[in-house]
Amino acid sequence: MIRVNIQEAKTHLSRYVDRVEQGDVIIVCRHNQPVAELRAVEAAPEHPARVAGLLKGRIHWEPDAFAPMTDEELAEFDSSPAIPGAGQA
């Protein structure tokens, strides 16, 4: 662990960033009191690329699942509460 004052950190920031990349931890101090810490950022885990069509053949729905609603279904849909059971005590 390396301790430096703020002025030195400002003057030699790129040098300290190089040290941080090598695994060192830099403590920045103001009047010999630690106020900040410079450390390397962990690399984000790489996620595998998504592949389209992985569920092909596994998902099924009725042929009329996307058909327009009948007048009765539409009336029931419009009259039902946005949150089922809300307002009932």
LOMI-745630 format. One record per atom (N, C-alpha, C): residue number from 1; x, y, z. Coordinates in steps of 0.02 Angstrom, whole numbers. Atoms other than C-alpha are relative to their C-alpha. Last residue first. Layout:
# LOMI-745630
<seq=NUM x=X y=Y z=Z>;
...
//
This chain:
# LOMI-745630
<seq=89 x=-19 y=4 z=-72>;
<seq=89 x=-3115 y=-225 z=87>;
<seq=89 x=-36 y=-55 z=35>;
<seq=88 x=47 y=44 z=-35>;
<seq=88 x=-3110 y=-226 z=-102>;
<seq=88 x=22 y=-6 z=72>;
<seq=87 x=61 y=-37 z=-16>;
<seq=87 x=-3025 y=-75 z=-179>;
<seq=87 x=-52 y=-43 z=34>;
<seq=86 x=-12 y=-66 z=-30>;
<seq=86 x=-2891 y=-177 z=-265>;
<seq=86 x=-67 y=33 z=13>;
<seq=85 x=8 y=1 z=-72>;
<seq=85 x=-2935 y=-361 z=-292>;
<seq=85 x=11 y=67 z=34>;
<seq=84 x=52 y=44 z=-26>;
<seq=84 x=-2865 y=-365 z=-468>;
<seq=84 x=-2 y=-1 z=76>;
<seq=83 x=-32 y=46 z=-47>;
<seq=83 x=-2756 y=-214 z=-505>;
<seq=83 x=-55 y=-44 z=29>;
<seq=82 x=-69 y=7 z=22>;
<seq=82 x=-2812 y=-122 z=-662>;
<seq=82 x=39 y=-47 z=44>;
<seq=81 x=-48 y=-47 z=-30>;
<seq=81 x=-2993 y=-154 z=-614>;
<seq=81 x=71 y=-14 z=-26>;
<seq=80 x=-37 y=30 z=-56>;
<seq=80 x=-3106 y=-247 z=-738>;
<seq=80 x=50 y=51 z=28>;
<seq=79 x=34 y=-12 z=-64>;
<seq=79 x=-3232 y=-148 z=-842>;
<seq=79 x=38 y=-29 z=60>;
<seq=78 x=5 y=-72 z=-16>;
<seq=78 x=-3125 y=-130 z=-998>;
<seq=78 x=-30 y=13 z=68>;
<seq=77 x=-67 y=-26 z=-8>;
<seq=77 x=-3075 y=-315 z=-1003>;
<seq=77 x=-2 y=73 z=22>;
<seq=76 x=-25 y=25 z=-64>;
<seq=76 x=-3253 y=-375 z=-976>;
<seq=76 x=69 y=28 z=15>;
<seq=75 x=40 y=-33 z=-53>;
<seq=75 x=-3316 y=-262 z=-1116>;
<seq=75 x=24 y=-23 z=68>;
<seq=74 x=-22 y=-69 z=-3>;
<seq=74 x=-3174 y=-321 z=-1231>;
<seq=74 x=-37 y=38 z=56>;
<seq=73 x=-66 y=-1 z=-32>;
<seq=73 x=-3209 y=-503 z=-1194>;
<seq=73 x=25 y=71 z=10>;
<seq=72 x=10 y=19 z=-71>;
<seq=72 x=-3395 y=-479 z=-1233>;
<seq=72 x=67 y=2 z=38>;
<seq=71 x=30 y=-57 z=-35>;
<seq=71 x=-3357 y=-383 z=-1394>;
<seq=71 x=-9 y=-15 z=74>;
<seq=70 x=71 y=-7 z=16>;
<seq=70 x=-3239 y=-522 z=-1450>;
<seq=70 x=-27 y=60 z=38>;
<seq=69 x=48 y=20 z=-52>;
<seq=69 x=-3054 y=-494 z=-1433>;
<seq=69 x=-71 y=8 z=-27>;
<seq=68 x=32 y=-56 z=-35>;
<seq=68 x=-2945 y=-486 z=-1590>;
<seq=68 x=-51 y=-26 z=51>;
<seq=67 x=60 y=-24 z=36>;
<seq=67 x=-2848 y=-645 z=-1630>;
<seq=67 x=-30 y=58 z=39>;
<seq=66 x=-11 y=-70 z=18>;
<seq=66 x=-2675 y=-662 z=-1553>;
<seq=66 x=-58 y=28 z=-41>;
<seq=65 x=-26 y=-37 z=-58>;
<seq=65 x=-2707 y=-825 z=-1459>;
<seq=65 x=8 y=75 z=-15>;
<seq=64 x=36 y=-64 z=-5>;
<seq=64 x=-2817 y=-891 z=-1602>;
<seq=64 x=25 y=43 z=58>;
<seq=63 x=0 y=-37 z=63>;
<seq=63 x=-2696 y=-1028 z=-1655>;
<seq=63 x=-35 y=68 z=4>;
<seq=62 x=59 y=15 z=41>;
<seq=62 x=-2670 y=-1080 z=-1474>;
<seq=62 x=1 y=41 z=-64>;
<seq=61 x=61 y=-35 z=-20>;
<seq=61 x=-2496 y=-1060 z=-1408>;
<seq=61 x=-56 y=-18 z=-48>;
<seq=60 x=58 y=10 z=42>;
<seq=60 x=-2335 y=-1162 z=-1412>;
<seq=60 x=-58 y=41 z=27>;
<seq=59 x=55 y=-43 z=-21>;
<seq=59 x=-2161 y=-1131 z=-1348>;
<seq=59 x=-57 y=-8 z=-50>;
<seq=58 x=17 y=13 z=-70>;
<seq=58 x=-2031 y=-1269 z=-1360>;
<seq=58 x=-60 y=41 z=24>;
<seq=57 x=30 y=66 z=-8>;
<seq=57 x=-2011 y=-1281 z=-1549>;
<seq=57 x=-20 y=-17 z=71>;
<seq=56 x=40 y=21 z=58>;
<seq=56 x=-1893 y=-1134 z=-1557>;
<seq=56 x=-24 y=-72 z=10>;
<seq=55 x=61 y=32 z=-24>;
<seq=55 x=-1835 y=-1091 z=-1381>;
<seq=55 x=-45 y=-23 z=-58>;
<seq=54 x=-15 y=56 z=-45>;
<seq=54 x=-1654 y=-1056 z=-1430>;
<seq=54 x=-63 y=-37 z=23>;
<seq=53 x=33 y=62 z=18>;
<seq=53 x=-1709 y=-954 z=-1581>;
<seq=53 x=13 y=-58 z=46>;
<seq=52 x=71 y=-2 z=16>;
<seq=52 x=-1590 y=-808 z=-1569>;
<seq=52 x=-25 y=-70 z=-16>;
<seq=51 x=12 y=32 z=64>;
<seq=51 x=-1422 y=-836 z=-1485>;
<seq=51 x=-76 y=-1 z=-12>;
<seq=50 x=65 y=32 z=5>;
<seq=50 x=-1368 y=-720 z=-1349>;
<seq=50 x=-10 y=-28 z=-70>;
<seq=49 x=46 y=-34 z=45>;
<seq=49 x=-1183 y=-689 z=-1336>;
<seq=49 x=-66 y=-37 z=-3>;
<seq=48 x=1 y=27 z=67>;
<seq=48 x=-1099 y=-765 z=-1184>;
<seq=48 x=-51 y=37 z=-43>;
<seq=47 x=59 y=42 z=9>;
<seq=47 x=-1081 y=-648 z=-1038>;
<seq=47 x=1 y=-28 z=-71>;
<seq=46 x=26 y=2 z=68>;
<seq=46 x=-910 y=-581 z=-996>;
<seq=46 x=-58 y=-49 z=-4>;
<seq=45 x=2 y=67 z=30>;
<seq=45 x=-881 y=-544 z=-814>;
<seq=45 x=-31 y=2 z=-69>;
<seq=44 x=68 y=27 z=-1>;
<seq=44 x=-841 y=-362 z=-781>;
<seq=44 x=0 y=-69 z=-32>;
<seq=43 x=31 y=5 z=66>;
<seq=43 x=-657 y=-331 z=-751>;
<seq=43 x=-69 y=-31 z=6>;
<seq=42 x=5 y=69 z=24>;
<seq=42 x=-617 y=-286 z=-573>;
<seq=42 x=-34 y=0 z=-67>;
<seq=41 x=70 y=20 z=8>;
<seq=41 x=-570 y=-104 z=-553>;
<seq=41 x=0 y=-71 z=-26>;
<seq=40 x=21 y=23 z=66>;
<seq=40 x=-394 y=-74 z=-491>;
<seq=40 x=-73 y=-21 z=1>;
<seq=39 x=-13 y=72 z=10>;
<seq=39 x=-369 y=23 z=-331>;
<seq=39 x=-28 y=-19 z=-68>;
<seq=38 x=-2 y=18 z=70>;
<seq=38 x=-354 y=206 z=-283>;
<seq=38 x=16 y=-74 z=-4>;
<seq=37 x=-40 y=60 z=15>;
<seq=37 x=-407 y=248 z=-106>;
<seq=37 x=-5 y=-13 z=-75>;
<seq=36 x=22 y=36 z=60>;
<seq=36 x=-469 y=413 z=-40>;
<seq=36 x=48 y=-59 z=-12>;
<seq=35 x=65 y=-26 z=23>;
<seq=35 x=-465 y=524 z=115>;
<seq=35 x=-25 y=-39 z=-60>;
<seq=34 x=26 y=32 z=61>;
<seq=34 x=-323 y=453 z=221>;
<seq=34 x=-69 y=27 z=-19>;
<seq=33 x=60 y=38 z=-16>;
<seq=33 x=-261 y=581 z=350>;
<seq=33 x=-27 y=-31 z=-64>;
<seq=32 x=-16 y=67 z=-26>;
<seq=32 x=-81 y=639 z=331>;
<seq=32 x=-60 y=-40 z=24>;
<seq=31 x=-29 y=-13 z=-66>;
<seq=31 x=-137 y=820 z=303>;
<seq=31 x=12 y=-66 z=38>;
<seq=30 x=1 y=-73 z=-9>;
<seq=30 x=-244 y=760 z=158>;
<seq=30 x=23 y=12 z=72>;
<seq=29 x=8 y=-31 z=-66>;
<seq=29 x=-203 y=582 z=107>;
<seq=29 x=-3 y=76 z=-5>;
<seq=28 x=-10 y=-73 z=8>;
<seq=28 x=-224 y=476 z=-50>;
<seq=28 x=-17 y=32 z=67>;
<seq=27 x=40 y=-37 z=-47>;
<seq=27 x=-201 y=289 z=-19>;
<seq=27 x=17 y=74 z=-8>;
<seq=26 x=-26 y=-67 z=-17>;
<seq=26 x=-136 y=196 z=-171>;
<seq=26 x=-49 y=33 z=47>;
<seq=25 x=55 y=-43 z=-25>;
<seq=25 x=-165 y=9 z=-188>;
<seq=25 x=31 y=65 z=23>;
<seq=24 x=-9 y=-40 z=-61>;
<seq=24 x=-42 y=-89 z=-294>;
<seq=24 x=-64 y=37 z=18>;
<seq=23 x=26 y=33 z=-60>;
<seq=23 x=-97 y=-224 z=-417>;
<seq=23 x=10 y=39 z=64>;
<seq=22 x=-45 y=55 z=-17>;
<seq=22 x=3 y=-183 z=-575>;
<seq=22 x=-21 y=-34 z=65>;
<seq=21 x=10 y=53 z=49>;
<seq=21 x=-142 y=-78 z=-639>;
<seq=21 x=44 y=-61 z=14>;
<seq=20 x=63 y=32 z=-17>;
<seq=20 x=-131 y=22 z=-478>;
<seq=20 x=-14 y=-57 z=-48>;
<seq=19 x=-14 y=43 z=-58>;
<seq=19 x=52 y=59 z=-513>;
<seq=19 x=-63 y=-39 z=21>;
<seq=18 x=-40 y=57 z=23>;
<seq=18 x=9 y=123 z=-686>;
<seq=18 x=14 y=-48 z=57>;
<seq=17 x=47 y=44 z=35>;
<seq=17 x=-128 y=230 z=-610>;
<seq=17 x=37 y=-60 z=-27>;
<seq=16 x=35 y=40 z=-51>;
<seq=16 x=2 y=299 z=-490>;
<seq=16 x=-52 y=-46 z=-31>;
<seq=15 x=-48 y=46 z=-30>;
<seq=15 x=115 y=354 z=-633>;
<seq=15 x=-35 y=-45 z=51>;
<seq=14 x=-9 y=54 z=48>;
<seq=14 x=-33 y=431 z=-725>;
<seq=14 x=49 y=-52 z=27>;
<seq=13 x=58 y=45 z=4>;
<seq=13 x=-80 y=529 z=-569>;
<seq=13 x=12 y=-58 z=-48>;
<seq=12 x=-24 y=63 z=28>;
<seq=12 x=94 y=602 z=-540>;
<seq=12 x=-57 y=-51 z=-9>;
<seq=11 x=-58 y=-9 z=43>;
<seq=11 x=57 y=786 z=-508>;
<seq=11 x=19 y=-64 z=-37>;
<seq=10 x=20 y=-39 z=59>;
<seq=10 x=-119 y=761 z=-442>;
<seq=10 x=58 y=6 z=-50>;
<seq=9 x=45 y=42 z=41>;
<seq=9 x=-64 y=619 z=-327>;
<seq=9 x=-21 y=38 z=-63>;
<seq=8 x=-42 y=49 z=34>;
<seq=8 x=83 y=724 z=-264>;
<seq=8 x=-42 y=-45 z=-45>;
<seq=7 x=-39 y=-35 z=50>;
<seq=7 x=-34 y=868 z=-224>;
<seq=7 x=44 y=-48 z=-40>;
<seq=6 x=41 y=-19 z=57>;
<seq=6 x=-157 y=753 z=-137>;
<seq=6 x=40 y=33 z=-55>;
<seq=5 x=43 y=-57 z=-14>;
<seq=5 x=-30 y=672 z=-22>;
<seq=5 x=-36 y=21 z=-65>;
<seq=4 x=-23 y=-62 z=32>;
<seq=4 x=32 y=497 z=-55>;
<seq=4 x=-46 y=57 z=20>;
<seq=3 x=35 y=-60 z=-24>;
<seq=3 x=21 y=331 z=39>;
<seq=3 x=31 y=61 z=-33>;
<seq=2 x=-40 y=-60 z=7>;
<seq=2 x=69 y=169 z=-50>;
<seq=2 x=-42 y=59 z=24>;
<seq=1 x=42 y=-58 z=0>;
<seq=1 x=0 y=0 z=0>;
<seq=1 x=45 y=62 z=0>;
//
